Amino acid sequence: MGDEEELSWVVHGHADEHFGIPKVIFFDDVEKVVKEHEVQNTLQSLTALFQRYKFWETKFMRHKQGLQQKIPDVKRAIDVVKTLQKRSKSDIDEPITTRFELGDQIYVKAEIPKSDSVSLWLGANVMIEYKHEEAIELLQKNLETAETNLDQLESHLNFIRDQVNVTEVNMTRVYNYDVLQRRKQPEASK
């Protein structure tokens, strides 16, 4: 029996709105579930599902942290480009003297000449020169996308946390049912 088949009876198919993460079924009638699937099989299936949810939660948390770091960087980049844009429209011809981060805690002094364009680092060793307006537009689009993705991730994380809670409750109810049944067995034999 495949992994998906083993879990198919404890979930409501795949929810597309949550990256295909299935929704766990709350066991209203634990006795019925245990009679159909036995305690050990039920607990194994729930444990496997719980581990999947924790894996997805960790994956989404890492992605969320990356976005939370990216958003302030993009906002700063927009502010810098706007500053350079104002400077290029002013009558001052002197270059701007500043420091920029070369690496972790390593800063280099630099002079930025008056210009109507800026080079943006796009990643993957790609840097492209844009007019100030185009750069601001691109950065604004990137910011909006990152913020939208962050909101979606938060929604997915809330969904996963709910599924973890329901799974834990199901596991506890099945375990407690099993303990209760074991206690009743010696009493019945007296």
Salt bridges, closest charged atoms under 4 A:
ASP3 OD2 - ARG52 NH2 2.57
GLU4 OE1 - HIS14 NE2 3.92
GLU4 OE2 - ARG52 NH2 3.13
GLU31 OE2 - LYS35 NZ 2.98
GLU36 OE1 - HIS37 NE2 3.65
GLU57 OE1 - LYS54 NZ 2.92
GLU57 OE2 - ARG161 NE 3.76
ASP73 OD1 - ARG76 NH2 2.26
ASP93 OD1 - LYS114 NZ 3.41
ASP116 OD2 - LYS131 NZ 3.03
GLU154 OE1 - LYS64 NZ 2.53
GLU154 OE2 - ARG161 NH1 3.60
ASP178 OD2 - ARG182 NE 2.96
